[in-house]
Amino acid sequence: MSEESKGGEEKIEKEVETEVLEKLEEELKELAVPVAITPPEHTKLQGRLTAMDEKVEFVMGELAQRQGEKMGFAIGILYGLIVGILVYVIFLIGG
């Protein structure tokens, strides 16, 4: 009797697996969108992507340069303050 129940369970499991696989295949067919790009379209698309990439690189370079200028300005002010304070202290000690 236990062999019959095991055989029945295995049969049910196989049926369920088959149903699940069929449902997954149907969903994949619905979700999958076939896309075919011909060589001229691919070349044109690649050119557009390259142009966009160059624009992004240019803008990022400009932003990095501005950030560097701000940092340089702040560091220059700090060095100037330090040198000014040292010169002031030297004149106080010497004078």
N, C-alpha and C positions, 0 to 999 in steps of 0.2 A: 504494500500500500504506500509505503514511503517512496518507493521507486516511481510509482505512478504519479504521486504529487510532485516529485522532483521533475519528472518529464513534463508535466503540465505547467509547472512554473517556468521551466526553460522555454517552453513553447510560447507562453505569454510574454516573456522577456524579449524573445526574438520578434514577436509581432509588434511590441511597443517600440523596439529599436527601429524596425522597418518604418513604422509610422512617423517616428521622430525624424529619421533621415529623409523621408519623403517631404515632410514639412519644411525642413531646412533647405532642401534642394529647391523647393518652390519659392521660398523667401529669397534665396540667393539669385534665382532667375529674375525676380522682381526688382531686386536692388542693383544687380549688375547692369551697368550701362556700357554697351560696346562703343569704344572710341577708336576710330581709325584716322591717323594723320598721314596725309601724303607728304612726300619729301618737300615740295615747295612750301606747303603750310608749315612744316616743321622748321624749315630754314627761316621763314618769316617770323615765326614765333620765337625762335632762338635769338634772332636779331633784336626783337622787341625786349626780350628778357635781358639781353646784354646791355641795351640802352638804359633800361630801368636800373640795372645793377650799377652802371657807371654813375647815374644821377645820385643814387643812394650813397655810393662811396664818396662822391664829391661833397654832398651835404654833410656827411659824417666827418669828413676831413675839415670842413669849415667850422663845424661845431667844436671839434677837438682843438683847432687852432685858437678859437675864441676863448675856450676854457683855459688853454695854456697862457694866453695873454693876461687873463685875469689873475691866474696863479702867479705869473711873473711880476705883475704889478704889486700884488700883495707882498711877495717876498722882497721886492725892491724897497717897498716902504719900510718893512721890518729892518732890513739891513741899514737903511738910511737912518732910522731912529737909533739903532744900536751905535752906529758910527757917531752920530750927533751927540748922544749921551756920553760916549767915551771922550770925545773932544771937549765937551763941557766939563767933565770931571777932571781931565788933565789940566785945563785952564784954571779950575778952582784950586787944584793942588799946587800948581806952579805959580799962581798969581798971588 
